[in-house]
């Protein structure tokens, strides 16, 4: 008996970018995977915590969400991450969910 059912198994050449920056208090290193999966939202991975999230432009503006998802200790640091990611997340991959 099979214990699981495969929901999808896709292969894709993805565009991956690694970026890092420092603030007055901490260093951040992110991997950003641009893919057509997940409605085209880039997968952003924090190398320090191993935490990841699918982010679009509205997610980046949500400071509380960034603070939670990447385990950031202060709102100021989350704002810095938001400003930084705005520069690096491309909107060209986004796909409309409902057409």
N, C-alpha and C positions, 0 to 999 in steps of 0.2 A: 504494500500500500504506500502511495506517495504521500508524504507529510506536508507538502506545500504545493502551491500552484504558481507557476511563473506568470507574473503580470506583464512584464515586458523584458526584452533582451535586445537592446539597440546598440549599434556600433556607429560611432561618429568621430570625425577628426575635429577636436575642439581646440579653440584658441585659448591658451593659458598664459596668464601674466602674473609675475611675482613683483610686488611693490612693498616698500618699507618706508617708514618715516619715524621721526622722534618728536615728542613734545617736550615741555619743560620737565616732565616727570617720568615718562615711560616711552619705550620703543614698541612699535607695531610692525609686524610682518604679515602680509596677506598674500594668499594665492587667489587669483580670480579666474574662474573657468567660465568662458563664454560658450554657450551651447544652445542648440535649438530645442533641447528638452526643457521641460518645466516652463512652457510658454515663453522661452527665450530669456528668462531671468538668469543673470549670472550667479554662479555659486561662489560665494565669498568665504574663504577659510582663513581663520586667524591661526597663524603658525604657533603662537605662544600657548594658546588654550586648546587648540584642536577643534574649537567650536566653529560651526559653519551655518550659513543661512543663504537662502535664495533671496536676492535683493533687487528691487527696482527703485526708480527715483523717489517714489512715495515712501518706501521703506527707509531710504537713506535720510529722509527729512524727519522721520519719527525717532527722535533722540532717545526717548525712554525704551523703545524697542531695541535700538542698537546697544544701549547700556545693558539690557537684559541678555540679549542673545550672545554678546561677546564678553560677558562678565566684566564690564567696565565699572570701576568704582565710583566715578563722579560724573555728573552731568557735563562739566566742562570738558573732560576727556572724551565723552561720547560726542559732544559737539565738534571737537577736533577731528574725530574719526569720520563724522558725517561730512565735514568740509573736504577732507582728504578724498574720501570715496567718490564724492561728486565729480572729481576730476578724472577718475579712472573707470567708472562704470559707463560703458557705452550703451546708448539707447537704440542702436541700430539693430540689435538682435531681438528686441521685444516683439512679441506676437500678440495680436488681439485675441483675448480669450473667447469672446463671443462675436461672431460675424453674422 
